[in-house]
Amino acid sequence: MDLATPVSVIMTTDLIIVRPSDPLKVAADAFRKNNIHHLPVVDEKGALVGMFSKSDYHRVGSAWKAFQKRKGEIVEDEFYNEKVVIGEVMTKDVVRLTANDTISVAMGIFKENLFHSIPIVEKNILVGLVTTYDLLKFAFQEHGII
């Protein structure tokens, strides 16, 4: 495995994205239908403005239910899925790489942080996404494991 390989070799470019104004339902549907865990949040020009993960979604849902629930009341998922928009709960300060950054740089970021995806941008426009799974695939593909 060549750690000097640019992340452009392993990044995903066919991305599912969301907008800050989208309700949580859009993210919930994307997670469920596509078996993904990370959604880049972009504005109308394609500029990256944040990230929203499946873990974020579950955390928001738990908090919403805890604060909205009255004794004995059941709060339906659909209620907060429609009322809360992604821009209110997304992670805004996101680490970014460029397509020419190396796999070793991505590995270092993953090792030192608690997130599992890094958006790849060129002039702040989203062009790809690298995940820990992408790194595992790259590391083990030469051995025929993945």
C-alpha positions in Angstrom: 0.0 0.0 0.0 1.5 3.3 -1.1 0.6 6.0 1.5 1.7 8.7 -0.9 -1.2 7.9 -3.2 -3.6 10.8 -3.6 -7.0 10.5 -1.9 -8.5 11.1 -5.4 -7.7 7.4 -6.1 -10.0 6.1 -3.4 -12.6 8.9 -2.8 -16.2 8.5 -3.7 -17.4 11.0 -6.2 -21.0 9.8 -6.8 -22.3 11.6 -3.7 -25.6 11.9 -2.1 -25.8 15.4 -0.7 -28.3 17.4 1.4 -29.0 21.1 1.7 -29.1 23.1 5.0 -32.8 23.8 4.4 -33.7 20.2 4.0 -35.8 18.7 6.9 -34.3 15.7 8.8 -36.6 13.4 6.9 -34.4 13.9 3.7 -31.4 12.7 5.6 -33.3 9.8 7.3 -34.5 8.6 3.8 -31.0 8.9 2.3 -29.4 6.9 5.2 -32.1 4.2 4.9 -32.3 3.9 1.1 -28.6 4.0 0.4 -26.9 2.3 3.4 -24.6 5.3 4.0 -23.5 7.0 7.2 -22.3 10.5 6.1 -24.0 13.2 4.2 -22.2 16.3 2.9 -24.2 19.5 3.3 -23.8 21.9 0.4 -25.3 25.2 -0.6 -27.0 25.9 -4.0 -23.6 26.6 -5.6 -22.1 23.2 -4.5 -20.0 24.7 -1.7 -19.5 22.5 1.3 -21.2 24.1 4.4 -21.2 21.1 6.8 -21.6 17.4 7.4 -24.4 15.4 8.8 -23.9 11.8 10.0 -26.2 9.0 10.9 -24.9 9.3 14.5 -25.9 13.0 14.4 -29.4 12.0 13.3 -29.8 9.6 16.2 -28.5 12.0 18.7 -30.9 14.8 17.5 -33.8 12.4 17.7 -33.0 11.3 21.2 -32.6 14.9 22.4 -35.7 16.0 20.6 -37.8 13.3 22.2 -36.3 14.0 25.7 -37.2 17.7 25.6 -40.5 17.4 23.8 -42.0 14.6 25.7 -44.6 15.2 28.3 -45.5 12.6 30.9 -47.0 9.6 29.0 -46.9 11.4 25.6 -45.4 9.6 22.6 -43.5 11.8 20.2 -43.5 10.4 16.7 -40.3 10.4 14.6 -42.1 12.1 11.8 -42.8 15.1 13.9 -39.2 16.1 14.4 -38.2 14.8 11.0 -40.4 17.5 9.5 -39.8 20.3 12.0 -35.9 20.3 12.3 -33.8 21.3 9.3 -30.3 19.9 8.7 -28.6 23.3 8.9 -29.7 23.7 12.5 -28.0 20.5 13.6 -25.2 19.8 11.1 -21.5 20.0 11.9 -20.3 23.3 10.5 -16.6 23.2 11.2 -15.5 20.4 9.0 -11.9 19.2 8.2 -11.4 19.1 4.5 -8.8 17.7 2.1 -8.1 18.3 -1.5 -7.9 15.6 -4.1 -4.1 15.8 -4.2 -3.7 15.3 -0.5 -2.3 11.8 0.3 -3.8 8.8 1.9 -1.3 9.1 4.7 -2.7 12.6 5.5 -6.3 11.2 5.6 -5.1 8.3 7.8 -3.5 10.8 10.3 -6.8 12.8 10.4 -8.9 9.7 11.1 -6.4 8.5 13.7 -6.5 11.7 15.6 -10.2 12.5 15.4 -13.6 10.9 16.2 -15.2 11.2 12.8 -15.2 8.7 9.9 -15.4 10.7 6.7 -13.5 13.6 5.2 -15.0 15.8 2.4 -12.7 16.5 -0.5 -13.0 20.0 -1.9 -11.5 22.1 -4.6 -12.0 25.8 -4.1 -14.5 25.0 -1.4 -16.7 23.0 -3.9 -17.3 19.4 -2.9 -15.8 16.9 -5.3 -15.6 13.8 -3.2 -15.7 12.0 0.1 -13.2 9.7 1.8 -14.3 7.4 4.6 -12.6 4.9 6.9 -14.2 2.2 4.8 -12.5 3.6 1.6 -9.1 3.3 3.5 -9.8 -0.2 4.5 -10.8 -1.2 1.0 -7.6 0.4 -0.3 -5.4 -1.3 2.3 -6.8 -4.8 1.8 -7.5 -4.8 -2.0 -4.0 -5.9 -2.9 -4.5 -9.0 -0.7 -7.8 -9.9 -2.4 -9.6 -9.6 0.9 -12.1 -6.9 -0.2 
